[in-house]
Amino acid sequence: MEERFRTLDDLVERDRDHDCPGYGSRKICVRIVSVAKLPTRFGNFRVVAFWNNRDEKEHLAIVHGDVIGAKDVLTRLHSECLTGDALGSLRCDCRDQLMVALQAIAEAPRGLLLYLRQEGRGIGLINKIRAYALQDRGLDTVEANQALGFRDDERDYAIAAHMIHSLGLHSVRLMTNNPEKIDQLTEHGVRVAGRLAHLIPANEHNRFYLETKARRSGHWIDEFGNTRLTEQSDRVVVSEGEG
């Protein structure tokens, strides 16, 4: 990050005419378009609005403290979940994960939550409801997505990598149970310095869903469903190269 870009507001001016070849197979380029204060029940943040050049989906970064040029920044990639985040659905653990992450970031010297517009593991809201209907008939979450013609997870974290680079972070400590997030960020040049388990107790409505994520998608889920947001003692093996 160049010395003159010392604040988030500086990045808005820097990105005014930003254009690049893009990240990932879809070649998405994002740029920072606005920054504002965001007081919340969890603490005071700055919210950074991103626009992208492919599908015009708008993504957000929720920032606490000074992250530009910082190393090992506590970071959460959170994919949009209207039913969980806004409506409090018990079919997933998304809302609880969002709240726990914001609380942890607010308590840290600095931190970042990227709110990504990837509803329903990237299949969209309507298809997510269709997948729910199939689950109501006995399919698990992976089988439901596949029955609709999708992979079990269509999310693309190349956008998140671009956002992290745009904000000038040197490395992140990632709050996640999903190995795919680490793999994709590393692939796109983000240095993941460590992982924090991000576990929420299961309830009667989402226990099978969480078990399916662990069994079929390789997520690191505590079999006892304990709430935990602690540094893993067995640190994830990640690239040591600079992002």
N, C-alpha and C positions, 0 to 999 in steps of 0.2 A: 504494500500500500504506500503510495507516494506521501511524503511528509505533509503536503498541503491538505490532504484529505484526513482531517483530524476528528471530525464529528459526522454523525449520521446525516445532518443537513448538508454537509459538504458533498456527500455522495449523491444527493439529488441533482445538484448542479453537474457533477462529473458524468452522470448517466443520461443527461438530457438528450444527447444524440447518440447514445450507446447502441452499437450494432455489432454482433460477432457471428461467427459461423454456427454457434449454438452447441448445445450439449446433448449427448445421447443419440439414439437412432432417429428421433423425431426432430433433432437439430433445433431445440428450443433455446431461444435467447431471452433472458429476462433483464429488466432494468428497474432501478428504484425510481419511483415517481413522486412519493410524498412521505413525510415523516411527521408524527404528531405525538403528543403526550397521551398515555392511556392509563389513568388511575383505575385500579380494579380492587375487588375484595381480597385479592391475594397480595397486592402491593402496587407500587408505581412502576410503570413500564413506558417504553417508547414503542410505538407501532410503526412499522415500515411497510409501505405498500409497494408491491412488485407487479409489473405488467409483463406479459410475454407475447412474443411475436407470432405464435403459431395458432393458438385457439383462443387467445384473448382472455384466458382464465386469470383471475387476479389472486395472487398469493400474498400472505402476510408473514412478517417476521416480528415476533414480540421480544423486545430486547430489554435486558436489565443490566445496567452498568456499562462500562466501556469495553466493547468487544473488538473494536478495530485494532488490528495488529496483535491481538491477545492469543495466548496459547492455552490449550486444554480447557476450552470454554464449555461449561455444562450446557448440553444441547439436546433438544427433543424434536424429532420430526413427527408431526401429528397430522394425519390425513383427516380431512373433513368428515364428520359423521353427524348429519342433521338429526337423525333419530336418537342418537346417544347424547351428543354434545348439547343440543338444544331442548330435546323432548324428554330426556332422562330415561331412554329405553334401557331395560335390563337384559336385552338380548346380547349385549356386548359390554366391554369394560372401558369403552372409549372416553366417556365423560369423566369417570374416575381417574383415568390416566392423565387426561388433560388437566384436571384440577391439581392432582398430586405434582405434576411437572411444573405448573405455574408457581405453586407454593415453594417447591424446591429451588426454582430459579430465582424467585424473589428473595430467598434467604441466602443465596450465594453472592459472592462479590460481583460476579457477572454471569450472565447466562442468556440463552437464546431458545425460543420455541418457534419453529417454522410451521405455520398453519397452511397446509397444502390442499388445494381443491381437487381431491381424489376420492370422491364419495364412493362408498361400497367397494373398497379395494380397487378403485379405478374403473368400475363398470357403470357408474352413474346412479342417480337416485331411483329412477323407475326400475332399472334392472336389479337394483338392490332389493326392492320390494318384491319383485318377481322371485328372486332367490330366496327371500324369506318365506314366500308362499310354498316353494318347493321343500324348504326345510320343515315347514308345518306338516308336510306329507311324509316326512321321514328321512330325507336326504341330509347329509351333513353339509357344512358350508362349502367345502371343496367340490363335492358332487353337484351341488346346486349351481355353482358358477360354471362348471364344465357342462352341465345340461343346457345352459343358456348359450354355450358356444365360446366361453371365456376360459382363460387359464385360471388357476385357483387364486392368483393375485396379479392384477394388471397394473399395479402401481409402478411409476417410474421416478426414481429418486435423482435422476440427472438434474432435474429442476432444482432440487434442494442443494445439490453440489454447487450449481451456478450461484444460487442465493448466498451460500456460505462464502464463496470466493468474492462475490460482490461486496459483502460486508467486511472483507479483509481479515477473517479469522485465520490464524496459522494452524490450529489444530482444535479438535473437539473431544470431549468426553461425552459419549452418546448414551442417553437414557433409552434403552430399548430391550425388547425380548426377541427381536426379529433379526436374524443373521443377514438377511437380504439387504437391510439398510446399511450395514457395515460394508458388505461386499460392493454395493453400488457406489457408495460414497468414495471408497478407496479406489475403485475403478476410474472414477472421475477426478482423482487427484486431491481428495480431501484426506488429511491425515487424522485417523481416528486413534487417539492416544489411549483410550480405555472405554470400558462399557460399564454402565450401572444397570443392574436388574431393575425392572419397572413392573412390579407384580401387584395385582389387586385380588383380594379374595373372590372366589367364584360364588355365584348365587345359583339358585335352582334353574334359572332361565338361561344362563350363559355357560354353565359348567361343561356341557357337551361341546359347545363352540370352542372354548379354551382348550379342552382336551384334543379336539380335532386340529387346532393350530399347532399344538405340540407334536402330535402323532404324525400328521400328514404334511405340515409345512415347516417343520423343524424349528419352531419357536422354542425359546428357553422358558418353560413355564414350570413353576414350583408345583409339584404334585399335591402339596398340602394347601395350596392357594393362599399362602401367607402374603400380607402386604409387605413389600420390601422395596426400598429405593436406596440401595447401598452398593458401594464399589465391589465388584466381583474380586474375590481373592485369586481366582484362576483367570487372569486377564486374557482378553481375547487376543489372539495372534493377528496383528495388523501390520500393514506396510509401515516401515520406519522412514520412508522417503518423505520429503517435504511436499505438501499439497500446494 
